[in-house]
Amino acid sequence: MPFNPNVPQPFQDLDANVVRNQLNSLKDLIDAVPLQAANKTVAHVLPIYALSLTISDPPTQAEVQAISDKLDVLLDALKLSVA
């Protein structure tokens, strides 16, 4: 039974089965939220490939810039997942 915000009506006698169904419906809605958010995040982040880079000691500016660029791509993908 889907959640119905109009049940029970004000001052209506409570029926345990109706209230239980309402609470179970709300729980189902709440449980579905993290999974939807996680799936959305995975969909945005999955296409980002690993940074295949050997870092010298000390790292060059180009190596650090490559890391920064990849981090920017990851952050942009994560922002899309919460938008």
Protein Blocks (a to p, Z undefined) as FASTA:
>chain_A
ZZdfkbccehiacdfklmmmmmmmmmmmmmmmmmmmmmmmmmmmmmpccddddddddddf
klmmmmmmmmmmmmmmmmmmmZZ
